Amino acid sequence: MTENLRLLTEDGVSDRLGLACDEVLALRTGDGRPLTTLWLYTYRSHTALVGRFQNAGHELHPDACRSLGVPVNRRPTGGGINDGTMASYGRARSLMAHFSAGVVRGLEAYGIQGVFARKNDLEVGGRKIAGLGIHRTATGG
């Protein structure tokens, strides 16, 4: 079973590298190989990320980002309900809650009390420490 698990970690990636890795991992999921990947990373600088289905103009202030030199990028995951139904949202949230459980257990091993909260967040002491994303390809993977 351990051959089906993969842990990738990186501290201080560029926004472009982080998003490229997100996309590659999402596209390789469901290609017939049973493999679970946990990709943990931090960005080295500020970046404004908009979810796959979000409208950048509604989610952030593009002029302020430009004037502050904050890059704006789109994630290949998350950001709205992909087909507009509550069933879809409920299924996505259920999957994220399920997958977050392993991360929560890992935090507990270090004495950190983390919880899955809101739509897709991991929180410690009421503060977001990570966001979770899932992605379904056009082929259903």
N, C-alpha and C positions, 0 to 999 in steps of 0.2 A: 504493500500500500504506500510506503514512503516514496517509491519511485514516481508516484502521481502528485507529489507535493513539491512546490518550489517557493522559496523565499528570496525575494530580491530587495535589497536595501541600498539607499544612496542618500547622503546628506548634502544639500546644497546644489541641486541640479538647476540648470537653466529652465526657464518656462518652456522653451521649445523642446528640449530633451525630455522633460517630464511628460509633456503632452504627446510627443511622438511615441514614447514607451507605452503610455496608456492606450494609444490607438493600436499599436502592434499587438499588445497583449489581448486587447478586446477582439481584434480580428482573428487571432489564432485560437481563441476559445471556441469550442464547438466544431473544430475541424476534424473530429473523429478520434482525437487522442484524449483520454480521460486525464486531465491535468488541472490541478488547482494551483493558482499563483497568488501569493500575497505580495504586493508591491508597495513597500513603505518608503516614502521619500519626503524630503523637505525642499522647498525652493530657496535658492541663494539670494534672491531679491524679490521685491514686491512685484506682483503681477495681478491684473484683474482677469478672472476667469469667468466666462459665461458658459452655461450648460448648453448641451447640444440643441435643445429645443427652446431656449430662451431668446428673447429679443434684447440685444445688447443695449439699445436705446432706452428700454424700460427698466433694465436691471442695474445700470450704472450711469455715470455722467462722463461720456466719452471726451468732452472738451476738458474736463478737469483732469482726466487721465493723461491726455496729451500734454497739458500744461505742466503736469508734475513729472512727466517722463515715465509714467507707469504703462507698461505694455498691456494691451488687451488681447486676449486669446480665447478661443472656443475649445471647450473640452469635447472629446468624442463621447463622453458619458454624461448622464444626468441632465438636469435642467428642464423639468417639466414632464408632463405625462405624454408618452409617445403616441397614444391613440385617443387621448382625451376621455377615457373612461375611468371611473373609480375602481373597477375591477383591475385594470392595468396598474393603477397606483397601488392598490392593496397588495397585489402580487409582488411588485417591485419592493415595496416596504418590507414585506414578509421575507423576501430573499436577503435584503440588506440586514435585517435583524438577525437572521440565521447566520450569515457570514460574519457579522460583527462579534458574535459570541466567542469565537476563537481569539479574536484580538482582545476582548474584554478579559478572558481567562489569562492571556499572556500578560496583560497589565497587572492583574491580581497577583501573579507570581512575583512581581516586583513591589507588591504592597500598594498598588495604585488602584483606586476604586473607579473604574470607568463604567459608563452606561451608554446604551444606544438610545438616542433621543431624537425628537422631531422627525423630519423626513429621512435624513440620511447621515446624521452626525454621531460622532463618539464624543462624549463629554466627560470631563473630570471636574468635580466641584462646581457644576453648572456652567463650565466654560468649554467651548468647542475645542477639541484638540485634533480632530481629523474629520474628513468627510468621506463617505463611501460612494462609489459609483458603480453602476452596472450598465451593460451595453448589450443590445441585441442587434445582430447584423441583419442585413437585408435577406439573408438565407435562413434566418431564425436561429443562428448560433449564438 
